[in-house]
Amino acid sequence: MIETPAQASSYFAAIDLGSNSFHMLVVEMSTGQPREVLRYKQRVRLAAGLDKANTLSDEAIARGISVLETFSAKLSRFAPLAVKTVATHTLRVATNRQQFLDQAAKIFSHPIDVISGQQEAELVYRGVQACEQSKDRTLVIDIGGGSTEIAIGDQQRLLATHSCQMGCITFNEAFFKQNTPLDAFSQADLRARSELSAVAEQFKRIGWEQVRVTSGTGDVMHKVAQRSGSLNGIDVATLTQVKAAFLLAEHADQTITLDKLLNGVSEHRRSLLPAGITILTAVLDELGVQHARYSPAALRDGLLALNDRLK
């Protein structure tokens, strides 16, 4: 149950218009320490509406505008209110993004900033750092619906960022909807590794002490690793196990293995997982990562951590 805001309170809303889902985090700022009062997300599948020319379909635009209407209604309960809204990969690449932004302005009174991939990578890193307060040099990997962001930092000092043009929705559309699972895994793996070839050595030279994986693919693989009894968290061996289960599931009598590994995973997330684990496997393998841990932090937590800079 969401509390009714007090008149004297001051609120900050961090909103992330992602390629798969739109997210909103609202915190009360009047106490000096942010206090969460609302965390809400709604699936939009915006990236699924991009065609080969990166034109966003009318249906995808309508889905996004509908969610923004919901966000606007929920935000009306909070005053005084500061809002920071950012859009990521899909609106970054959409050739007709202005059509979306013009429609959004009619029902959503807050500006929407379409940020770069590097800004997105920084915000995810800032979110992880704010939530963990780690003193170790950290590599952060965020697999989104349309792109994958990688960042390395020492506490508040950001050392490197990179945004790769590969995400679980775009890879699902490009490879896994059109090919047999075996061909899809192979083609998607080649594409993912080619995306990483230009930056892998740079990141390995910088080095890190710990690795954090965020977002839906990381969450699912964290749970799979726990069920499998892995002491190393997320690693290539665990990812390979799930990939093998997907390939075996082509045979009806072998689906029990996959169902056991993915118990409780939604059908939507399950449908995107082959693309997600292909990308994550390539990132870990190309960077030489032995194991990683899941972090529930996200871009919106980074917006909250940096709201003074980004207003």
WOPEMO-V322522 format. One record per backbone hydrogen bond with DSSP energy under -1.0 kcal/mol. CO is the residue of the C=O (numbers start at 1). NH is the residue of the N-H. Records with the same first field share a line. If there is no record, write none. Layout:
BEGIN
CO->NH / NH
END
This chain:
BEGIN
6->9
10->29
11->82
12->27
13->84
14->25
15->86
16->18 / 23
17->88
19->47
20->44 / 45
21->18
22->42
23->16
24->40
25->14
26->37 / 38
27->12
28->35
29->32
35->28
38->26
40->24
42->22
46->49
47->50
49->57
51->54
54->95
55->51
57->61
58->62
59->63
60->64
61->65
62->66
63->67
64->68
65->69
66->70
67->71
68->72
69->73
70->74
71->75
72->76
74->77
75->78
80->11
82->13
84->15
85->113
86->17
87->115
88->92
89->93
90->94
94->97
96->99 / 100
97->101
98->102
99->103
100->104
101->105
104->107 / 108
113->87
116->120
117->121
118->122
119->123
120->124
121->125
122->126
123->127
124->128
125->129
126->130
127->131
128->132
129->133
137->209 / 210
138->153
139->212
140->151
141->214
142->149
144->168
145->169 / 170
147->144
148->164
149->142
150->162
151->140
152->159 / 160
153->138
154->157
157->154
160->152
162->150
164->148 / 166
167->171
168->172
169->173
170->174
171->175 / 176
172->177
175->179
180->184
181->185
182->186
183->187
184->188
185->189
186->190
187->191
188->192
189->193
190->194
191->195
192->196
193->197
196->199 / 200
199->203
200->204
201->205
202->206
203->207
210->139
211->293
212->141
213->295
215->219
216->220
217->221
218->222
219->223
220->224
221->225
222->226
223->227
224->228
225->230
226->229
234->292
235->239
236->240
237->241
238->242
239->243
240->244
241->245
242->246
243->247
244->248
245->249
247->250
248->251
251->254
252->255
254->257
255->259
256->260
257->261
258->262
262->265
266->270
267->271
268->272
272->276
273->277
274->278
275->279
276->280
277->281
278->282
279->283
280->284
281->285
282->286
283->287
284->289
292->234
293->213
298->302
299->303
300->304
301->305
302->306
304->307
306->310
307->311
END
